[in-house]
Amino acid sequence: MDKMIYFDHASTTYVYPEVIEIISETMKENWGNPMNLHSYGMTANALVKRARVRIAEAIKADPSEIVFTSCSSESNALAINQRDKCICSPYEHHDIKDNTKTVIVDEDFLDRCLLVTDSLCDYNNYIYAHMLVNNETGEIFDVKEKIEKAHKLGMLVLIDATQALGNIPIDAHELGADFMSFSFHKVHAPKGIGALYVSKQIQEKMKIKPIIFGSQENNMRGGTSNVPYILGSAEAIDKAIKETHLKNAHCQGLRDAIFEKLVLSNMPFIVNEGKSNVPSILNIAFPDITGESLMLALDADGICVSTGSACNSGDLKPSEVLSYMKVSPKYINGAIRISMSLENTYEEAVELADSIVKNYKILTGVVE
């Protein structure tokens, strides 16, 4: 296959060469089980401890608060397992919304609950889940306020930070959430490795109920530690955090280039976003076409974008997120998600915009 232009970094990212090198070296030289007390095990254990410190520092947490998992989906499931019911916003990823414990509520739910006397409501066995950055639109949510309100009601709080890592600074202690979930393949580590932040206060107050049993991860998540991927992830996250401001400035420039081309073309479009957004995710919609048809036309031109969450690929129903945002019916089916990174160039952004204009005209029958 010829090299594609990749604008789908919110779905997944390629693995950094230096991360591949660390993983390969670890597999060859330090493949011991960290739970063993012999030399191979002790060496692996020391390396995992060091990586845990680096990853904790990236989100301003304590190393004891980092529980390694396979991905955000597992991390979210583990957090939700601590309570009988989960209350979540309509913006959440399907791994939270589709959980059998979950009830979806609107954004004003916490405010309404706070108006009701404590004697009428008991939310002590609930967990409230909300994402920090939306995976479809890039909207940054004011989760600190939601965390404070949920805690007043006696709920635990899970913040899905999957799309936030590497896009905005994260301070776990300042936010005050009980749990935060991460997938490291979003920041150029391999798929199959992630983490759940579990606050020290929660660990002191309650015994975490695992969904995978075993003595690893301080009895919170069983399974032999994936030493190579943990070490590689620490390197990837370090780099992502250091480059956050550079990446955001670069992606803003790419957005501007795309907008300029589309505006000059006089083609109709809207941008689906919130009050505050990460520059690297651009959700843009067009009338009279489907996002799927435009995505496939761009793919034929060697350009990769998506129509929203990768987990909903092939689902032709309007995006639930865009539906909740009350995007006009004229545009809602014609949305695509362009997600950028430092690897994308200005020339690629211009080529993407040109391809959008060309294919939109073809799809709507307006061929010059």
C-alpha positions, -999 to 999 in steps of 0.1 A, spaced: 0 0 0 12 35 -8 18 58 22 -15 72 33 -20 107 48 -33 99 83 -57 123 100 -72 98 125 -50 101 156 -80 102 179 -86 66 169 -51 54 174 -15 65 168 15 48 153 41 36 178 71 58 182 104 42 169 121 48 202 92 30 220 94 0 197 132 -1 205 125 -1 242 99 -28 239 121 -50 217 151 -46 240 129 -54 271 116 -85 254 151 -97 246 169 -87 278 144 -81 307 116 -106 302 113 -118 338 81 -119 358 82 -89 382 65 -111 409 94 -134 411 122 -130 437 150 -142 416 173 -119 396 153 -118 364 121 -110 384 138 -84 406 152 -66 376 118 -65 358 102 -53 391 126 -24 394 120 -14 358 82 -15 362 85 6 394 106 32 375 80 33 347 51 36 372 69 67 387 73 83 353 37 77 343 24 90 377 45 122 373 29 128 339 -5 132 355 8 146 388 -2 115 408 15 92 432 30 59 418 7 39 442 -23 54 424 -14 39 390 -30 5 382 -19 -9 349 -47 -24 327 -51 -33 291 -69 -1 280 -94 25 290 -124 2 285 -110 -22 311 -101 7 334 -136 21 332 -151 -13 339 -129 -17 369 -140 17 383 -177 11 377 -174 -23 394 -169 -5 427 -205 6 428 -239 -9 421 -250 19 397 -232 42 373 -246 76 363 -231 90 331 -234 119 307 -247 114 271 -212 122 259 -196 90 272 -178 63 253 -199 31 247 -178 11 271 -194 32 298 -228 38 283 -233 1 275 -223 -12 309 -253 -30 325 -250 -8 356 -252 25 337 -280 50 335 -275 79 311 -286 113 324 -283 148 310 -257 174 319 -280 191 345 -287 159 365 -263 167 393 -277 202 398 -312 188 400 -301 162 425 -285 189 447 -319 206 450 -335 175 465 -331 169 503 -307 143 514 -335 123 530 -351 116 496 -320 105 478 -292 82 486 -264 81 460 -237 65 482 -237 34 461 -234 53 428 -204 63 406 -207 93 383 -187 91 350 -178 119 327 -151 123 301 -125 151 302 -121 156 265 -148 143 240 -134 118 215 -157 130 187 -156 168 189 -125 175 211 -146 195 236 -129 201 269 -154 197 298 -153 215 332 -151 182 351 -138 197 383 -171 214 390 -190 181 382 -166 162 405 -174 185 434 -211 182 429 -211 144 426 -190 142 458 -215 164 477 -241 138 467 -219 110 481 -210 95 447 -176 83 436 -164 99 404 -147 84 373 -131 107 348 -124 92 313 -92 110 304 -85 88 273 -85 118 248 -70 142 273 -36 126 277 -12 144 255 -37 171 245 -42 190 278 -22 191 311 -36 167 337 -33 172 374 -51 142 391 -48 156 426 -60 191 416 -90 176 398 -100 155 427 -115 125 409 -116 91 425 -107 73 393 -93 83 359 -89 60 329 -62 60 302 -53 41 270 -17 46 260 -21 38 223 -35 73 220 0 87 226 21 65 204 24 35 227 11 0 216 -25 -11 218 -32 -33 248 -18 -12 276 -35 15 298 -41 25 333 -66 33 360 -58 61 384 -72 52 418 -68 79 444 -50 72 477 -80 84 496 -102 58 479 -77 30 485 -75 39 522 -113 41 525 -123 10 506 -111 -23 493 -110 -22 455 -131 -50 440 -111 -64 410 -127 -78 378 -95 -97 370 -83 -115 402 -48 -119 413 -22 -103 436 -7 -81 410 -12 -43 410 -16 -43 448 -45 -68 445 -65 -44 423 -59 -61 390 -45 -96 384 -24 -108 355 13 -109 349 26 -74 342 32 -65 306 67 -53 313 78 -43 277 46 -23 271 47 -6 305 83 5 298 75 16 263 44 35 275 64 55 300 87 67 272 57 75 249 39 94 277 70 114 286 74 125 251 37 133 246 36 155 278 67 174 268 53 181 233 18 190 243 21 228 238 41 224 206 15 199 193 -14 222 201 1 252 184 10 230 153 -25 216 151 -41 250 154 -21 260 123 -34 229 105 -70 237 114 -65 273 102 -52 260 68 -81 236 64 -107 263 73 -91 288 49 -94 264 20 -129 254 28 -141 290 32 -125 300 -1 -143 272 -18 -176 287 -7 -189 252 3 -213 249 32 -201 234 64 -204 237 102 -180 229 130 -192 208 159 -175 219 190 -180 232 225 -169 264 244 -134 250 248 -117 224 225 -84 207 219 -69 219 186 -61 183 175 -97 172 170 -119 188 144 -155 176 138 -168 192 107 -201 185 89 -215 190 54 -251 190 41 -266 166 14 -240 139 19 -231 112 45 -199 113 65 -193 77 55 -194 85 18 -170 114 22 -147 93 44 -146 66 17 -139 91 -10 -111 106 10 -97 71 16 -97 65 -22 -75 97 -24 -51 82 2 -64 102 32 -76 87 64 -103 104 85 -132 89 105 -168 97 111 -165 97 149 -156 71 175 -138 41 160 -159 18 182 -190 28 162 -175 20 128 -201 8 104 -230 22 124 -250 45 101 -271 60 128 -265 97 136 -238 102 163 -254 102 198 -230 129 208 -240 152 179 -276 143 185 -273 155 221 -256 186 209 -287 193 187 -267 195 155 -290 204 126 -306 174 109 -294 190 76 -258 184 87 -257 157 113 -253 127 89 -225 145 70 -200 148 99 -164 136 97 -137 138 124 -102 150 115 -77 143 142 -42 157 139 -8 154 154 27 168 151 34 143 123 9 160 100 22 188 77 7 220 64 9 204 29 -11 175 41 -37 198 56 -41 216 23 -43 183 4 -70 171 28 -90 203 23 -86 201 -15 -98 165 -15 -128 174 7 -139 202 -18 -134 180 -48 -152 150 -34 -181 171 -19 -188 184 -54 -187 149 -69 -210 135 -41 -235 163 -45 -234 163 -83 -218 197 -86 -189 188 -108 -172 217 -126 
